[in-house]
Amino acid sequence: MEQEQGWDPEVSTFFIRIINAIAITLFWMLTASTIGLYIGLAVPGAFPIWATVLYYLLLVLSFAALVRYLRNTWKKHHK
């Protein structure tokens, strides 16, 4: 792998990991906000209470999965 513009390959890979982590987190946030606010699942009273509870439960579970994915991604490169 050749160096581009004087970048060290390790630094380049590090920045790519940072950008990927930010991108996937922003995607999760935008998806959760869109489903919650645009559709109305985050607003109590707009849907039956079980739908709101299910939305928040899936929100917490998907956030835990996101954190686990990010932790595994960053740990894999530090060994």
Secondary structure, DSSP 8 states (H G I E B T S, - for coil): ---STT--HHHHHHHHHHHHHHHHHHHHHHHHHIIIIISSTTSBTTB-HHHHHHHHHHHHHHHHHHHHHHHHHHHHT--
